[in-house]
């Protein structure tokens, strides 16, 4: 163990600066990476033990009114067959998830104006009436008033990634959108009492390591409850087609840095990461779980999963929800992890 590096790691915990973070993002020595991962691993151990939270992901609509340059769901992608689950299907899938062992469902979609706030309110209330489960919304930007109504109807968490906080890059990649509104949404969602998740993509064309360091400091200043960072993956039917993918070492470093900066945050291993990882058991790779404590398996039906094509080769899961949940739990157990049975709110989960 190098005491100089330990001093730097301790500084990250106390008062991290951009250059402290950049040191670990630019480092060329494998031994320093290992110290970083192990340091994060000890923190994860202390806060979440060997528990992993599974969140059932319901991708309920791939319609999107936005035209983000990286995303395969962007509105001008005419190659994509669009679908929308009905409120009844969303409710039934959520109930099935709860009965299969999930303590959280994540309702995710493109920014689809078809669903009104009242539709969401009805869906959330119907799920909560039937089963004991936390609901995370990942439905994009809404008005402050809508956030309030969604919270009042019983939604627990809100996931709204800002993707990059580099203002120039944000402007170029997200036409017609405002970084200011995105960030003020995150603050408002926190204020309303949601557990709030955000995150970025890593390796976006034109993204600097300095901007990534700033993103990490921003996560901390927003006091996020969940931080999801995965690699950028190019999609043929987007303006960024042909650009290289994000690098998995960068992803692993960022997960570890997030764990150190916000020790009790929920940190998922993103699906995007498992797409790039060629290891057979990619999603269970122990080194990533040194920092991460959350997995978000996609729930059936599979015909929708195929169309929720944000980036290519997204992993699909088929079959019975309960069997799949149990299979995952068994597999994780063989790696020394247990699937947590509590809701998995942010904080120490005993
Ligand atoms: N590669 C990797 N991740 C992507 N996302 C969107 N497009 C891509 C891409 N091409 C991520 C964004 C978004 C989440 C649902 O998927 O971070 O928030």
Boltz pocket constraint, residues with backbone or C-beta under 6 A from the ligand:
constraints:
  - pocket:
      binder: B
      contacts: [[A, 70], [A, 71], [A, 72], [A, 161], [A, 163], [A, 199], [A, 200], [A, 201], [A, 230], [A, 231], [A, 232], [A, 233], [A, 234], [A, 235], [A, 272], [A, 310], [A, 311]]
      max_distance: 6.0
